[in-house]
Amino acid sequence: MALAQPLVPDPDPPARTVRVMLVDDSLVVRSILERIVETRPGLHICASVASASDALDYLARETVDVVVLDIEMPGMNGIDALPHILERAAQARVLILSSNCVEGGPAAVEALALGASDTLAKPGRGSFSGRFAEVLTDRILTLGNQREFPAPVPVAQRRARAPVSMVVDTDQPIDCIAVAASTGGIPAFTSFLANLDPRVTAPILLTQHLPDAFMAFYARQIGMMTTRRVHVAAAGMAVEPGHIYLAPGDAHLIVIANGARREIALDRRPADNGCCPSADPMLDSVAETYGKSGVAVILSGMGRDGAAGAARVKSAGGTVFAQAPESCVIWGMPGAVAKAGIAAATLNPDAIALMLGSFLPGRAEGRPQP
């Protein structure tokens, strides 16, 4: 009897086929998209439905890798349906394809805030071929082949608050607050900002994972919520109290010391975690420039961006807060920080803001207790 030979891994395993669901109330549009998608190797249309309710019914029975979702539909529109689709579709990515999703516009930002992985403007009826077809199928392939996808925190876990270790020195002044966020981070930062005592005037650096085209609109959106001055960060800007600096979508935001002046610099070198912008370089620079007077806040998002930088902030004597799982869309980034024991406290965004208020002189007696 011949001995069995050890299996040798295939050096070039065949690419997986990405299962795609189309959700659009227009039969004409669905037919065009079906032809575009099916002609691209590695993509397969597993369902093509006319409504969000039909999509949810299908997802209750079958798995999907990428959902291509329209916004304007009768009944439940795409924005309202998005959270339900994400919950039911488990590890599926959602690409919003809508004429309302002008790049950098409010509908696109709202969709990304609710957990969509990408958005693309739907062209006019006569413009579906050529460049659009290539861009659409490239994006679907990219989304469908992304392997890391921490699942949203189950509802049962959201109700059970993560352990909170209140190792916080509220006698230490705050000179800089650095915030890292990704999927689900936009509403989390809104809650944080709304509850931050206006007497906390330390400059805020914000790295939110969004494409560069969205940043100007998002900066304007933040500016409508606060009396702070809001900027898309540019090299050479002075870092001043009462201001918010938003990382551009094509560079990491860092802060450097130039004598007594603190100013913005932009770093376009690839980050180890592959994110751009990445929170790790920002937090590294805060640790180096501000030391124990720096604060890191890690909000909802997938992956581990911010974990290495937060460790640097803690090692420099600064304070790290992580968002609690029950309020996260995805407890990836804050979860990595909390599980590593880096966070001084794991709280919801409003509670983190209130906690920072206890750093104000005369407020320490009102801080939350363990």
N, C-alpha and C positions, 0 to 999 in steps of 0.2 A: 504494500500500500504506500503510495507516495505521500510524503509528509506535506502538510499544508504549508504554503509559502506565506510569509508575512505580507500583509497588504501594504502597498506603497501608495502614499497619498498622491492624488492627481495634482501635479504642479499647477495646472490651470483648470480648476473646477469650473464647470459651466455656470454662467451667470444665472441667477435666479430670475424667474418670471414675476414681474410686479403686477399684482392684481389691482385693477383700477375700477372704481365706481364713478359714474357720471351722474350728477344731480342737477337737472336743468329743466324748467317747465316747457322749453321750446323743443319740439320734436326735430325741427330743422337743425337747430344748433347741436342737439345730441347726435344726430346723424353725421354731421360734419366732423364733430369731435371723435366719434367712433372710428371713422375712416383714418383720421390723423393718427390716433393712438395705436390702432391695430397694425398700421404699416411700419411701426417702429419696433425692431427686434427687442425682445425683453419685456414688452408691455402687453397686457391682455385685459380687455374689457370684460369684467365679470358681472357687471350690472349697469344698466342705463335706465334711470328712473326719472319721473317727472315731478316729484314732490319730496319734501323732507320726510313726511310720514312714510312714504314708500321706502325711502332710504333707511329709516330706522327699523322698519319691518324686515328688510333684507339683512341688516346688520345683526338682528337678533338671531339669525340662522347661519350666516356665513361670515367668513373672515375676509378682510380687504386690507390692502397695503396703503393705497392712496385714494382719498375721496376728492374729486374735483367738484366743487360746490358753487352754485350760483347764489347770489344774494336776493335779487328781486324775483320772488315766486309767490303765487297765490297761497293762501293758508299761512303756514309757518314759513317765514323768510329765512334766508341762509344764516343771518346773524343770530336770530333767535334759536335756530336749530343747532348751531355749532357746538355749544356745550353738551347737548344731548348726544350728538354724533360722536364727539370725542369720548364721552363716557361709555357709549355702547360699542364703539369700534375698537376698543382696547388699544392696540399699538398702531393703529392707522394714522397716517399723516393727512392733514387736510390742506388742499390748495384751493383758495378762493379764486374763482374765475368769474369776474363780473365787470360790466361796463362802469359800475360805480367805483371800482377799485383803481382810480387813477393813482399812479405811483406817488407815494408820499401823502395821499389824501386822507381825510378823516375815516372813511369806511375801511380803508386798508389798515390803518393803525388800530381801529377798533377790532377788526378781525384778528390781527396779530395779538392784541391784548387778551382776547378770549381764548387763544390757544391755537389758532391756525398756524401752520408751519410756513406758509408762503402765500403771496397774493399775485395776481396777474390781471391786467386789464383786458377785458374781452373786446376784440376788435369789431369793426362793422362787418356786416354780412359778407361783403366781397373781399375781406382781408384776412381770411383764416389760413390761407396757404403761405408758402414761403417761410419767411423769417419767424412768423408767429408759431407755425407748426414746429419748427426746430426748437424754439425757446420753450414751448409748452412741454414737449416730450422730454427735453433735457431736464427740466425741473421735476417732472414726474419720476423719471429714472433716478435722479439724485435723491429725492425724498424716499422713494421706495426701497432704495438700497442702503439707507442710513441704518446702521445696526443698533447704535445706542439709542434707546428710547425708554427712559425710566417712566413707568406708568404713573398716571395721576394717583394721588393718595386715596385709597378707599375711604368711603364715607365713615365707616366704623373707626378707622384710625384717625380721621379728622376730629372726631368727637373726643378722642382720648388725647389730651394734651401731652406733648413730649415732656420728659423731665426737665426742670428748669433749675440751673445752678446759678444763684444770684451772687456771683463773685465780681462785684462791680465797685470800683472806687469812685464814688460820686464826688469826692473832694478834688479830683483831677479835672482841671479845665479842659474843654473841648476846643481844639483849634481847627479841626477839619473832620468832616463826615464824608466817608466814601461809601457809595451804595452800588451794589452789584445786583443785576436782575436780568431775567430772560423771560421765558414763557410764563405768563401770569404776573409778570413784574410790574406792568403798567398800572393796573388797579391797585396793586400792593403799594407802589410808591405814592399813588394818589392818597391812599389812606394814611400812610406815614406822614406825608407832607401836611395833610389837613389837621393832624393831631399834634404837630410839632409846635411847641411854645414859640411864639414870635421872638421871645427874648433869647432863644438859641440862635445866635447869628453866625455861627461858624460856617464857612463856605462848604457847599455840598458838591461833591464830584459824583457824577452818575454815569455808570456804564450799563446801558440797556441794550441787549442784543436786538438790533434792528438794522435793516439796510440803510446805507448812507442817504438815499433819497427821502427817507421818512424823517430824518432828524430835525430838519427845520420846522416841519409841521408839529412834531412832538414837542419841540422847545416852545413853540407858541402855545400849545395846549397846556403845558406846565405853567407858562406865564399867566394864564387866565385863572390859575388856582392859587396864586401866591403873590405877595407883595415883593418877593425877592426878584432880583434881576436874573434872567435866564439866558444862557448863551450856549450855542453849539461851540464847543471848545476850539480855539485856534492857537497855534504856537505863539508864545510871547505874551498872551493875556496875563494880567496880574490876577492872582487868586485873592479875592477880597471878601470880607465878611458880608453876609446878606446876599450872596450871589450863588447861583447854581450853574455848574458847568457840565454839559452833556457831551459824552464822547461821540465824535463823528463816527459814521458807520464804516469808515475805511482806515481807521487808525486807533491805537490804544491811547487813552488819555493818561498822562502822567503829570506829576507836579515836581518841580525842581526848586532848589534854593539858589537864588542869585543875590548873594550878600544877604541883606535883611529882607529882601523881596522874595515872595513865593510866586512862581509863575508857571503857566501851562507849557508843556511840551507834548509833541505827538510822536509816537513810536509806531512805525509801520513794519517792524520786523515780525515774522511769524511767531505767534505764541506757541508754547509747547502743547497747549490743549486744543489748538486749531481754531479758536474763536477769534473773530475780528469784528468789533472791538472785544478785547479780553479784559476782564476785571483784574486778573492776576498782576499784570504790570502796573496798573493803577494802584493797587493795594501795596505792592512792593515799594512804590515811590512814596506813598503816604507813611509807611513804616520808617523809611529812611529819612524823610523830611520832617515829619511831625513827632515821631517816636511815641512816647506815652500819651501825648495829647491828641493822637489820631483815633478815630472810631470807624470801624467797618460794619456795614449793615448788609447782610446777604439775604436777598429776597427770592421769591419763587423763580424756578427755572430748571431746565433739564441739564444734566451733566454735572461737572465738578468745577466749572470756572469759578474762581474766587477762593477756593479752598486753600491753595498754596499761598496766595497773597494774604489771606486772613491769618494763616499761621505766622507769617512774617509780622503782621501787625501785633499779634499777641506776643511774639517773642521780643518785640521792641517796647513792650509795656503798654500798648494800646488796648482798647476794648473792642470786642467783637460780639455782635448780635446776629442771630439767625431767625428767620421767619419760622413760626411753628407750623407743623404739617396740616392742621385742620383748616388753615386759611390759604394754603398753597394750591395752585393749579397743578404744579409738579414739585415735589419735595426733593429735587435732585441737588441743586446747588446748596440750599440751606441745610439739607439733610447731610451732605458730605461734611459740612462744617460742624454740625451738631454731633454727628457720630464720631468725629475725630476728637471731640472734647475741646474744640477751639472756642466755641461760643461761651461767653459769660452768661448769656441768657437766651432762651429760645421762646419767643413771644410772637403774637400777631403784630402786624405793622403798626397799628394804632398804639399798642402797648409799648413797642420799642420807642416810638416818638415820645410817649409820656415818660418813659424811663429816662430818656435824654434830658427831659425837663428837670429831673431831679438833680442833674449836675449843676444847675444854676445855684448861685450863692443863696443860702437861706431856704432852699427847697429840699435838702437831703432828708429832712424829717418826714416828708410826704412821699418818699419813694416806695414802690411796691415791696412787699416782704415775701420771703420764700414761703 
